[in-house]
């Protein structure tokens, strides 16, 4: 097309050169520079149009591909149940639901393991009964001693269980991470990422529970200290009564 335009242009110049001078005088003045600029501008506009057309074509292909991937990515891939069955959840709910239950040795979702840890604690940390302790102290001190034993036992058993399950969580995270390169599409990858976040949430929940147990121990220690001071003050006032 560009070659044809140049040929026509040269032909016109040749025809004009063959005309007599008198005939040229009657013809209108032709600005060949302006014509050349018009042709240049036309070529530039055509190049821009071709570029925009190609850009639109590429965008349309990308949109069609996205729609195809979205259609293929529909459905469920089962990552929510991976290392997260009802049995796994029961094992995670090993600790008591209430602090009072923890003090009295009542277990959560894994009673056999919890009772085993209680037995191990009692073997490793022998203590006197309330009545035997009272023989060498007061009735009030015996009650405080028994309460401290319960608090320390509950904290130790829960801390031991939580520490022992760290390896299980690490194994689960490793197994889930191995599935990353096996995801067939973006939807499956998103499901797997959500499952990983859920596993981390389980760990953070256990961390929160252990922090609460530490706070409970600290509060109990302060309560014992205040009660001891109150009993001492009451005892010191006895001669005045």
VEXDREN-2710 file (C-alpha; in Angstrom, 1 decimal):
% VEXDREN-2710
k/r/px/py/pz
1/UNK/0.0/0.0/0.0
2/UNK/2.8/2.4/0.9
3/UNK/4.6/1.5/-2.3
4/UNK/1.5/2.2/-4.4
5/UNK/1.1/5.7/-2.8
6/UNK/4.7/6.6/-3.6
7/UNK/4.2/5.4/-7.3
8/UNK/1.0/7.5/-7.7
9/UNK/2.8/10.5/-6.2
10/UNK/5.8/10.2/-8.7
11/UNK/3.4/9.7/-11.6
12/UNK/1.5/12.9/-10.8
13/UNK/4.8/14.8/-10.6
14/UNK/5.8/13.4/-14.0
15/UNK/2.5/14.4/-15.6
16/UNK/2.8/17.9/-14.3
17/UNK/6.3/18.2/-15.7
18/UNK/5.0/17.4/-19.2
19/UNK/2.4/20.2/-19.2
20/UNK/3.3/23.5/-21.0
21/UNK/4.3/26.4/-18.9
22/UNK/1.1/28.3/-19.8
23/UNK/-1.0/25.4/-18.7
24/UNK/0.9/25.3/-15.4
25/UNK/0.0/28.9/-14.8
26/UNK/-3.7/28.1/-14.8
27/UNK/-3.3/25.2/-12.3
28/UNK/-3.7/25.8/-8.6
29/UNK/-0.6/25.8/-6.5
30/UNK/0.1/22.4/-4.9
31/UNK/2.0/22.3/-1.6
32/UNK/4.0/19.0/-1.9
33/UNK/5.5/19.5/1.5
34/UNK/2.0/19.5/3.1
35/UNK/1.1/16.4/1.2
36/UNK/4.2/14.7/2.4
37/UNK/3.4/15.7/6.0
38/UNK/-0.1/14.3/5.6
39/UNK/1.3/11.0/4.4
40/UNK/3.7/10.9/7.4
41/UNK/0.9/11.7/9.9
42/UNK/-1.3/9.0/8.3
43/UNK/1.4/6.4/8.7
44/UNK/1.9/7.4/12.3
45/UNK/-1.8/7.1/13.1
46/UNK/-2.0/3.8/11.3
47/UNK/0.9/2.5/13.4
48/UNK/-0.8/3.6/16.6
49/UNK/-4.1/2.1/15.5
50/UNK/-2.3/-1.3/14.8
51/UNK/-0.7/-1.2/18.2
52/UNK/-4.0/-0.5/20.0
53/UNK/-5.7/-3.2/18.0
54/UNK/-3.0/-5.7/19.0
55/UNK/-3.2/-4.6/22.6
56/UNK/-7.0/-5.1/22.6
57/UNK/-6.5/-8.5/21.0
58/UNK/-4.0/-9.5/23.7
59/UNK/-6.3/-8.3/26.5
60/UNK/-9.2/-10.3/25.0
61/UNK/-7.1/-13.4/24.9
62/UNK/-6.1/-12.9/28.6
63/UNK/-9.7/-12.3/29.6
64/UNK/-10.8/-15.5/27.9
65/UNK/-7.9/-17.4/29.6
66/UNK/-8.9/-16.0/33.0
67/UNK/-12.5/-17.1/32.5
68/UNK/-11.3/-20.6/31.5
69/UNK/-9.1/-20.8/34.6
70/UNK/-11.9/-19.5/36.8
71/UNK/-14.3/-22.1/35.4
72/UNK/-11.8/-24.9/35.9
73/UNK/-11.0/-23.7/39.5
74/UNK/-14.6/-24.1/40.8
75/UNK/-15.3/-26.8/43.3
76/UNK/-13.6/-28.2/46.4
77/UNK/-10.2/-29.9/46.7
78/UNK/-10.5/-31.4/50.2
79/UNK/-7.7/-29.3/51.7
80/UNK/-9.9/-28.3/54.6
81/UNK/-10.0/-31.9/55.8
82/UNK/-6.3/-32.5/55.3
83/UNK/-4.8/-33.3/58.8
84/UNK/-8.0/-31.7/60.1
85/UNK/-10.5/-34.5/60.6
86/UNK/-13.0/-34.8/63.5
87/UNK/-10.4/-37.2/65.1
88/UNK/-7.7/-34.6/64.8
89/UNK/-10.0/-31.9/66.3
90/UNK/-10.8/-34.2/69.2
91/UNK/-7.1/-34.6/69.9
92/UNK/-6.6/-30.9/69.9
93/UNK/-9.4/-30.5/72.4
94/UNK/-7.4/-32.4/75.0
95/UNK/-7.5/-29.8/77.7
96/UNK/-10.4/-29.1/80.1
97/UNK/-12.9/-26.5/79.1
98/UNK/-13.0/-24.9/82.5
99/UNK/-10.2/-24.0/84.9
100/UNK/-12.0/-25.7/87.7
101/UNK/-12.0/-28.9/85.7
102/UNK/-8.3/-28.6/85.2
103/UNK/-7.8/-28.2/89.0
104/UNK/-9.7/-31.4/89.6
105/UNK/-8.0/-33.4/86.9
106/UNK/-11.0/-33.5/84.5
107/UNK/-9.7/-34.0/80.9
108/UNK/-11.0/-32.8/77.6
109/UNK/-11.1/-34.7/74.3
110/UNK/-8.3/-37.2/75.0
111/UNK/-9.0/-38.5/78.6
112/UNK/-6.6/-41.4/78.4
113/UNK/-3.6/-39.3/77.5
114/UNK/-4.6/-36.6/80.1
115/UNK/-5.0/-39.1/82.9
116/UNK/-1.6/-40.6/82.0
117/UNK/0.0/-37.2/82.3
118/UNK/-1.7/-36.7/85.7
119/UNK/-0.3/-40.0/86.9
120/UNK/3.2/-39.1/85.7
121/UNK/3.0/-35.8/87.5
122/UNK/2.0/-37.4/90.8
123/UNK/4.9/-39.9/90.5
124/UNK/7.4/-37.2/89.7
125/UNK/6.1/-34.6/92.2
126/UNK/5.1/-36.4/95.4
127/UNK/3.3/-34.2/97.9
128/UNK/1.6/-34.6/101.3
129/UNK/-2.1/-34.9/101.8
130/UNK/-4.0/-32.1/103.3
131/UNK/-4.4/-33.9/106.6
132/UNK/-0.7/-34.8/106.8
133/UNK/0.4/-31.3/105.9
134/UNK/-1.9/-29.9/108.6
135/UNK/-0.1/-31.9/111.3
136/UNK/2.9/-29.7/110.9
137/UNK/1.1/-26.5/110.2
138/UNK/-2.3/-24.8/110.6
139/UNK/-5.6/-25.7/109.0
140/UNK/-5.5/-22.6/106.9
141/UNK/-2.0/-23.3/105.6
142/UNK/-3.0/-26.9/104.8
143/UNK/-5.8/-25.6/102.6
144/UNK/-3.5/-23.1/100.8
145/UNK/-1.0/-25.9/100.3
146/UNK/-3.6/-28.2/98.7
147/UNK/-4.8/-25.4/96.4
148/UNK/-1.2/-24.7/95.3
149/UNK/-0.7/-28.3/94.5
150/UNK/-3.8/-28.3/92.3
151/UNK/-2.8/-25.2/90.4
152/UNK/0.8/-26.4/89.8
153/UNK/-0.5/-29.8/88.7
154/UNK/-2.9/-28.4/86.2
155/UNK/-0.3/-26.0/84.8
156/UNK/2.3/-28.7/84.5
157/UNK/0.0/-31.2/82.8
158/UNK/-1.3/-28.7/80.3
159/UNK/2.2/-27.4/79.6
160/UNK/3.5/-30.9/79.1
161/UNK/0.7/-31.8/76.7
162/UNK/1.1/-28.6/74.7
163/UNK/4.9/-29.1/74.4
164/UNK/4.5/-32.6/73.2
165/UNK/2.0/-31.6/70.5
166/UNK/4.5/-29.1/69.0
167/UNK/6.0/-31.9/66.9
168/UNK/2.6/-32.8/65.6
169/UNK/1.9/-29.3/64.4
170/UNK/5.3/-29.1/62.8
171/UNK/4.6/-32.3/61.0
172/UNK/1.3/-31.1/59.8
173/UNK/2.7/-27.8/58.5
174/UNK/5.5/-29.7/56.7
175/UNK/2.9/-32.1/55.1
176/UNK/0.7/-29.2/54.0
177/UNK/3.7/-27.3/52.5
178/UNK/4.6/-30.3/50.4
179/UNK/1.2/-29.9/48.7
180/UNK/1.9/-26.4/47.4
181/UNK/3.5/-27.5/44.1
182/UNK/0.7/-30.1/43.6
183/UNK/-2.1/-27.6/43.5
184/UNK/-3.8/-27.7/40.0
185/UNK/-4.9/-24.1/39.9
186/UNK/-5.2/-20.8/41.8
187/UNK/-8.4/-21.9/43.6
188/UNK/-6.7/-25.0/45.0
189/UNK/-3.7/-23.0/46.1
190/UNK/-6.0/-20.6/47.9
191/UNK/-7.7/-23.4/49.7
192/UNK/-4.4/-24.9/50.7
193/UNK/-3.2/-21.5/52.0
194/UNK/-6.4/-21.2/54.1
195/UNK/-5.7/-24.6/55.6
196/UNK/-2.2/-23.5/56.5
197/UNK/-3.6/-20.4/58.2
198/UNK/-6.0/-22.6/60.1
199/UNK/-3.1/-24.8/61.4
200/UNK/-1.3/-21.7/62.6
201/UNK/-4.5/-20.5/64.3
202/UNK/-4.6/-23.8/66.3
203/UNK/-1.0/-23.2/67.5
204/UNK/-1.8/-19.6/68.5
205/UNK/-4.9/-20.8/70.4
206/UNK/-2.7/-23.2/72.4
207/UNK/-0.2/-20.3/73.0
208/UNK/-3.1/-18.2/74.4
209/UNK/-4.2/-21.0/76.7
210/UNK/-0.8/-21.4/78.1
211/UNK/-0.5/-17.7/78.6
212/UNK/-3.8/-17.8/80.5
213/UNK/-2.5/-20.6/82.7
214/UNK/0.6/-18.6/83.5
215/UNK/-1.6/-15.6/84.5
216/UNK/-3.7/-18.0/86.6
217/UNK/-0.6/-19.2/88.5
218/UNK/0.5/-15.6/89.1
219/UNK/-2.9/-14.6/90.3
220/UNK/-3.1/-17.6/92.6
221/UNK/0.3/-16.8/94.0
222/UNK/-0.8/-13.2/94.8
223/UNK/-4.1/-14.5/96.3
224/UNK/-2.1/-16.9/98.6
225/UNK/0.2/-14.0/99.6
226/UNK/-2.7/-11.7/100.4
227/UNK/-4.5/-14.4/102.3
228/UNK/-1.4/-15.2/104.4
229/UNK/-1.1/-11.5/105.3
230/UNK/-4.7/-11.3/106.3
231/UNK/-4.4/-14.5/108.5
232/UNK/-1.2/-13.1/110.1
233/UNK/-2.9/-9.8/110.8
234/UNK/-5.9/-11.6/112.3
235/UNK/-3.6/-13.8/114.5
236/UNK/-1.7/-10.7/115.8
237/UNK/-5.0/-9.1/116.9
238/UNK/-6.0/-12.1/119.1
239/UNK/-4.5/-10.9/122.4
240/UNK/-6.6/-7.6/122.1
241/UNK/-9.9/-9.6/122.0
END
